[in-house]
Amino acid sequence: MSARTIARAAWRPALMAWRRLTSMRTALILLFLLALAAVPGSLLPQESLNPTKVSAYIKSHGAWGRFLGHIGAYDVFGSVWFAAIYLLLFVSLIGCLIPRIRVHVRALRRRPLAAPRNLDRLPENGSFETSASPEEYSAAARQVFGRRWRVERREEPSGALTLSAEKGYSRETGNILFHVALLAGLILIAVGRFYSYQGSIIVTQGTGFCNTVSQYDSWKPGRLAAEGKVRPAPFCLTLNKFTATYTSENEAKNFAAAVTYQSDATSTVDHHDTIKVNHPLRLEGDRVYLIGHGFTPVLTVHMPDGTVRTDTPNYVPEDPTTYLSQGVSKLQASKGANNDIGISGIFAPTAEDQGNGLITSISPRPSKPELSIFVYQGNLNYTGIPVSVYTLDTSKMHKIGAANLVPGQTVHLKNGVSVRFDGWKPWASIQVSHDPTQGYLLIVAVAMVVGLFGSLAVRRRRLWVRITPSGAGTAGSPTVVSVGGLARSDTGNFTAEFAALLERLTAAAPAAPAVELPVDDTVGAGRE
Amino acid sequence: MTVAGIDGSMAHLSDSVFTTAIAIYALAMVGYTAEYAFSRKVRALETPRAAAPARERELVGAGGPPISPPGPSVPPAVSVPSGKRTVADRIGRWSVVLTVLGAVVHTVSIAIRAIAVDAVPWSNMYEFASVAGLIGVVAFLGVLWKAPSIRQLGAAVLLPVVVMMFLAGTVLYSQAQPLVPALQSYWLAIHVTLAAFSEGALMTSAVLTILYLVKQHVDRSSAKPGYRPGAIGNLAQRLPSAATLDKVSYRIVAFAFPLYTVGIICGAIWAEAAWGRYWGWDPKETWAFIVWVVYACYLHARATAGWRGRIAAWINVAGFAAITFNFFVVNIVVSGLHSYAGLS
């Protein structure tokens, strides 16, 4: 009834639970669960990949959709249950790995085991005779084993010499390396999630941005960046020119963004570079990517209040193959009620008239650009709540006209309103990513691969050679060599391997004597 | 129809050569099946057969696929007493010759496609299926080289290849096209090659595993009293031993799994350069992860008492099912960043 008894009573189930968790069986089941848990992450829309799809899915699936939302099915890889599986696996792996490392270190330090008494009971065995003395032959046999085998020579009480040879230690070394690297990789990924950030912004040709949170259209900070403990590197970047090239079939061939950047906001030193798909700009700690592109019509608008305004709205491609794009202009009047102008437009890089006044695009290449607009007048922002720059609320507006314009063309509408389509500029979608761990992660990944190759390609083998001297007194009788072998992993073609080795061991020995040779023991020992 | 940057006549030639390769494989399949049919009466087939004729070895060399160098000593066909060679045996030999010929023609079709598009020819589903199919055949020939007794499995190994190539040439077919900007990277050659190689090899492993399961099932039920072999029983009697099938399919996974791992890592490196992150749980990435985990399960199960054998074999089959899902369903149904199927 002592405290010790109680402690032991509590300890036992804990130990049992630990043993169960670290058993291979549990690890296997957890691995399976991990694969299974990943499946919904690929089949259901995911918050991290496409939030609009998620809300559409919830809307169309009612209670079921909301239920899936509650259990985190739209953020599988950030969900509690996914984390639970990999954390358990993590613990199970550590629990399995520590004793294995201990055992392996012991095996590495230990001398190869002494030869069993009966080598002919081993799965592979053979024997032959030689005229060489045991000393001589043991030296010759060592030569045969070379450097890949760890060889230990022992002398038995009977006078026989034995060689214990082992190879393939690097199989377990590789195995351990792989798993340790895997653990290190998981830790690095977790650390990366803390220190990383990612921002994206649409930049019209001729304009630029600085790497600060407030400037980004979308900002995905890691934990520390969200808390302001990791600050984005202070560089500024200007998009000088975006170039898209096309094949004669109007398929996109190449995209390039020529940029100028300063390494910090106060610096006046300009650096020039070109960002392409697959070729980001790598600054210290930050990478700048060219993710997408689109068109920005340039409009000159005469407002009802008499002012003249220029607008450059970024239009969003609706069709990925023809780049038919859509966008809006929102021009707030400087004076007077209901004098705001809203324009909703469709931009076709290569326009084709559909006959009914509607246009469509037949190619992403801007060879025959045309802009189709609806113009509204009224009150743009009557609620005062900020709304997306890509949508136009026309509930407090009325349509005052529509037109299809080619560059340079103007449409005159009532109330003195006119809209001129001056031309277009390209825009590029730029993404800035920061993750200080990824270089280390690559090193870890390489270590994983090295370990994996080692653990699957290297084979563990044990071999013993017993060299029995000629029977005492019966001078001239030959030395008997018996060999036995054991495959400790991946038997493969061990039979053939053993046969080849036995052949080489036999060849290393002078054949059984036809003529008796004087045996000089001191020479043999000296060779040793 | 011609496409800029594409040699149209070469693309056409590649298509016809591709069709020829399917025809040759189909013929070889008929051969393997005929060998099976004619050798019905032969019961004692457990003894390993003599290796394929020397002439076939030359063909393998000419085709250039990476086949293990000639082993220590493959007994030449001449050493087999001619009286022992049955009709079935001859048909079997010719089927192997046809398979090698098919692989050579298949390689030529891929090479011509490469010339036509002036890039590595595996940037869409059709091209990928073609390359993976070739690797499957080469893996089978490689195994055949080492263990001639698996020749009877020829039809079983060629069946999925022919089905996949047929689908590739019909449903999945896409015109030779120049590469879109996102694919213009040397990583395409590395990442996709590794995927095609490992998945082609894993396909052959899965076929052998299914045969292992059949063989093992028959072995167990034939031990029961009153057992009468049915059609499957007859087939199983001629299969190599369950242990051999298990060992060979494991060896293939042990070879292909590290390649698949390197393929995923190369994909991550490429994704970092192209999409701004090394991993983003894009559906294709997610399924690559699932496949990797399932094969990791297989390797562990094979080293675990109580899971070795039948359970491990089912895990292997599940792994290939995941690969198939990743190829067909994720490419065609699920949309993601890896949308290069070439189907519209």
HADDOCK unambig.tbl for C-alpha pairs under 7 A between the chains (distance, minus, plus):
assign (segid A and resid 24 and name CA) (segid B and resid 304 and name CA) 6.97 0.50 0.50
assign (segid A and resid 28 and name CA) (segid B and resid 297 and name CA) 5.98 0.50 0.50
assign (segid A and resid 31 and name CA) (segid B and resid 293 and name CA) 6.58 0.50 0.50
assign (segid A and resid 31 and name CA) (segid B and resid 297 and name CA) 6.56 0.50 0.50
assign (segid A and resid 32 and name CA) (segid B and resid 294 and name CA) 6.79 0.50 0.50
assign (segid A and resid 35 and name CA) (segid B and resid 290 and name CA) 4.78 0.50 0.50
assign (segid A and resid 35 and name CA) (segid B and resid 293 and name CA) 6.09 0.50 0.50
assign (segid A and resid 35 and name CA) (segid B and resid 294 and name CA) 6.78 0.50 0.50
assign (segid A and resid 38 and name CA) (segid B and resid 286 and name CA) 6.70 0.50 0.50
assign (segid A and resid 38 and name CA) (segid B and resid 290 and name CA) 6.90 0.50 0.50
assign (segid A and resid 42 and name CA) (segid B and resid 283 and name CA) 4.59 0.50 0.50
assign (segid A and resid 42 and name CA) (segid B and resid 286 and name CA) 6.20 0.50 0.50
assign (segid A and resid 247 and name CA) (segid B and resid 4 and name CA) 6.46 0.50 0.50
assign (segid A and resid 248 and name CA) (segid B and resid 4 and name CA) 6.08 0.50 0.50
assign (segid A and resid 249 and name CA) (segid B and resid 3 and name CA) 6.70 0.50 0.50
assign (segid A and resid 249 and name CA) (segid B and resid 4 and name CA) 6.25 0.50 0.50
assign (segid A and resid 252 and name CA) (segid B and resid 180 and name CA) 6.49 0.50 0.50
assign (segid A and resid 252 and name CA) (segid B and resid 181 and name CA) 6.95 0.50 0.50
assign (segid A and resid 253 and name CA) (segid B and resid 180 and name CA) 6.19 0.50 0.50
assign (segid A and resid 253 and name CA) (segid B and resid 181 and name CA) 5.72 0.50 0.50
assign (segid A and resid 254 and name CA) (segid B and resid 181 and name CA) 5.41 0.50 0.50
assign (segid A and resid 277 and name CA) (segid B and resid 181 and name CA) 6.55 0.50 0.50
assign (segid A and resid 277 and name CA) (segid B and resid 182 and name CA) 6.01 0.50 0.50
assign (segid A and resid 277 and name CA) (segid B and resid 274 and name CA) 6.03 0.50 0.50
assign (segid A and resid 278 and name CA) (segid B and resid 182 and name CA) 6.62 0.50 0.50
assign (segid A and resid 278 and name CA) (segid B and resid 185 and name CA) 6.81 0.50 0.50
assign (segid A and resid 278 and name CA) (segid B and resid 273 and name CA) 5.04 0.50 0.50
assign (segid A and resid 278 and name CA) (segid B and resid 274 and name CA) 4.21 0.50 0.50
assign (segid A and resid 279 and name CA) (segid B and resid 273 and name CA) 6.21 0.50 0.50
assign (segid A and resid 280 and name CA) (segid B and resid 273 and name CA) 6.33 0.50 0.50
assign (segid A and resid 289 and name CA) (segid B and resid 276 and name CA) 6.45 0.50 0.50
assign (segid A and resid 433 and name CA) (segid B and resid 276 and name CA) 6.36 0.50 0.50
assign (segid A and resid 449 and name CA) (segid B and resid 258 and name CA) 6.74 0.50 0.50
assign (segid A and resid 449 and name CA) (segid B and resid 262 and name CA) 6.84 0.50 0.50
assign (segid A and resid 452 and name CA) (segid B and resid 258 and name CA) 6.38 0.50 0.50
assign (segid A and resid 453 and name CA) (segid B and resid 258 and name CA) 6.36 0.50 0.50
assign (segid A and resid 456 and name CA) (segid B and resid 254 and name CA) 5.88 0.50 0.50
